Structures are given as C-alpha cells and as structure tokens.
Amino acid sequence: MVADTGVTDNHRMVRLGPMAERVAELLGPHVERQGYELVSVEYHKGTRSSMLRLLVDRLDGEIGLDDLERLSPVLGDLLDVYDPIEGRYTLEVASPGLNRPLVRLADFAAAHGGRVRIRTHRALDGRKAFVGVLAEVGRDGVELDDEPSGRRVRIEFGEIKGANYEYDFNAAKRK
C-alpha cells in the first residue's frame, strides 16, 4: 500500500551528492520545459577527468535514441553556460533503462508491488543491500519484503544511498 505521504510526488527522497544535486537544480527546469524528466544525475570525480551522467526520460516514459541525440547538445550547452563543474569531464545523456533509479516519491510509488534493489549508507542488520518486493511506501521510508532473509525490512529514506527498480526477466517464465 502507498500511504498518503503529504509530500509532493516530485520531492527527491534519495539525496544526490552535492555536485549532482547542483546540476539537477540547474538543469531540471530546462529539461522539463523540453517535455522530458531529469530522472537522476550521477557525478563521478576522477583524477584526470570526471564523468557526469544525466538520466532523462520522456514524460510518457517512451524515450528513444533520437530524443537523447536532440537533448545532449542542448544540455551540454547549458552546462557550458552554468559551468558548475571544475576541470574536464565527460557528459553522458542516457535513458534510465529497465532498472530505473528510484529517487522521487513518485518513483517509489510507481514501483510499489514490484521488485526493487535498495542500497543503504550504513548496515542494517549487518547488510547494506536489499532486494525484494516493495510492499509499502510512506512519508519517512519504505517497507521491503526482502528475498534473502524472507523478512519485511523497514528502510527510512535518509538511510537509502541508492534504489532501483529491478526488472524481473524470469517473471514471464513463472506464469
């Protein structure tokens, strides 16, 4: 069940790193004006060059290569104007794919009843990785029917380092 959270669907529940957060704030409105959604931003700092990955989807969830080819130079130009990243970096504009990141409350709500993978900042019951069916979504966190332990696990949003929908390729075989 998805509880009435009182939090807007676009509120980010999983915190991005400081640089990724800054890029998301700068580019998010521009991406939305183009009719797309900035799903997530990943920034990995390297010693010689860094990597900035922007995961973008169409609002109807049907993004194609032509959309990414059209968006990439626009977003690259905006990054040149805002210049939020020091030094050299590679820009990658990609679709979120089947194993879509869960960042906003709406992402978690959409994945309710589906299989998800959640990574935590610190160990909970000796583990930092959990996989199972997303059973509950609430204001403060989620409940997951954890496959390895067979238990329901409660994870607060502040504890989540990363979360993804896990597409189950074997589901069709089981039916």
C-alpha positions in Angstrom: 0.0 0.0 0.0 1.1 3.5 -0.7 0.4 5.8 2.2 -0.8 9.4 1.8 2.6 11.0 2.5 1.7 14.7 2.3 4.9 15.1 0.3 4.8 16.2 -3.3 5.5 13.4 -5.9 8.5 15.3 -7.3 10.2 15.7 -3.9 13.5 14.0 -4.0 13.6 11.3 -1.3 17.1 9.9 -2.1 19.8 12.6 -1.7 22.2 13.0 -4.6 25.8 14.1 -4.0 26.5 17.8 -3.7 27.7 18.2 -7.3 24.9 16.0 -8.7 22.3 18.0 -6.7 23.6 21.3 -8.1 23.5 20.0 -11.7 19.9 18.7 -11.1 18.8 22.0 -9.7 20.3 23.9 -12.7 19.2 21.6 -15.5 15.9 20.1 -14.2 13.7 23.1 -15.2 15.3 23.2 -18.7 14.7 19.5 -19.2 11.1 19.8 -18.1 10.4 22.7 -20.5 11.6 20.4 -23.3 8.9 17.9 -22.3 11.3 15.5 -20.5 12.1 14.5 -16.9 15.5 14.6 -15.4 15.3 11.2 -13.5 18.7 11.3 -11.9 22.2 12.8 -12.0 25.4 10.8 -11.4 28.7 12.6 -10.9 32.0 10.6 -10.5 35.1 12.7 -10.0 38.3 11.3 -11.4 41.9 12.4 -11.1 42.3 13.5 -14.7 38.7 13.6 -15.9 35.3 13.2 -14.3 32.0 11.7 -15.6 28.6 13.4 -15.5 25.7 11.1 -16.4 22.2 12.6 -16.8 19.4 10.0 -16.9 16.5 11.5 -18.8 13.1 10.1 -19.7 10.1 11.4 -21.7 7.1 12.2 -19.5 5.2 9.3 -21.2 8.2 7.0 -20.5 8.9 6.3 -24.1 12.3 7.9 -24.7 14.3 7.0 -27.8 17.7 7.5 -29.2 16.6 10.4 -31.3 15.4 12.2 -28.1 18.7 11.7 -26.4 20.6 12.9 -29.5 18.5 16.0 -29.5 18.9 16.7 -25.8 22.6 16.0 -25.5 23.9 19.2 -27.2 21.3 21.4 -25.5 22.3 20.1 -22.1 26.0 20.3 -23.0 25.5 24.0 -24.0 23.6 24.7 -20.7 26.5 23.1 -18.7 28.9 25.3 -20.6 26.9 28.4 -19.6 26.4 27.5 -16.0 29.9 25.9 -15.7 29.1 24.1 -12.4 31.9 21.5 -12.7 35.6 22.4 -12.3 38.0 20.7 -14.7 37.5 18.2 -17.5 34.5 15.8 -17.6 32.7 13.6 -19.9 28.9 14.2 -20.4 26.7 11.2 -20.9 23.0 11.7 -21.6 21.1 8.3 -21.3 17.7 6.8 -20.6 17.1 5.4 -17.2 16.7 1.9 -18.7 14.7 -1.1 -17.3 16.3 -0.9 -13.8 15.2 2.7 -13.4 16.6 4.6 -10.4 14.1 5.4 -7.7 14.8 8.9 -6.4 11.5 10.8 -6.0 8.5 9.7 -4.0 6.6 9.2 -7.3 9.3 6.8 -8.4 8.8 4.7 -5.3 5.1 4.8 -5.6 5.2 3.7 -9.2 7.5 0.7 -8.2 5.1 -0.3 -5.4 4.4 -4.1 -5.6 7.5 -4.5 -7.9 10.9 -5.9 -7.3 13.5 -3.3 -6.1 17.1 -3.2 -5.0 18.0 -0.8 -2.2 21.5 0.1 -1.0 21.9 1.8 2.4 24.5 4.2 3.7 25.2 2.0 6.8 24.5 -1.6 7.6 21.0 -2.6 8.8 21.1 -6.0 10.5 24.6 -6.5 9.1 23.7 -5.7 5.4 23.8 -2.7 3.1 22.0 -4.3 0.1 18.4 -5.5 0.0 16.3 -7.0 -2.9 12.7 -7.8 -2.8 9.1 -6.6 -3.4 8.4 -3.0 -2.4 5.4 -3.6 0.0 4.9 -0.1 1.5 5.8 3.5 0.6 5.3 6.1 3.3 6.3 9.6 4.4 9.5 8.5 6.0 10.5 5.4 4.2 9.6 2.1 2.6 9.0 -1.5 3.6 10.5 -4.2 1.5 9.8 -8.0 1.6 13.5 -8.9 1.5 14.1 -12.0 -0.6 17.4 -13.2 1.1 16.1 -13.0 4.6 12.4 -13.7 4.0 11.6 -10.8 6.4 9.9 -7.4 5.9 12.5 -4.7 6.3 11.8 -1.1 7.0 14.2 1.4 5.5 14.0 5.2 6.1 14.6 7.5 3.1 17.5 9.1 4.9 19.3 5.7 5.1 18.9 5.0 1.3 22.1 5.5 -0.7 20.5 4.3 -3.9 17.5 2.4 -5.1 16.5 0.9 -8.4 13.5 -0.9 -9.9 14.7 -4.5 -10.7 13.1 -5.8 -13.8 12.4 -9.5 -13.3 13.2 -11.3 -16.6 12.1 -14.6 -15.1 8.6 -13.4 -14.3 7.2 -14.4 -17.7 8.7 -17.9 -17.3 6.9 -18.4 -13.9 3.5 -17.5 -15.3 
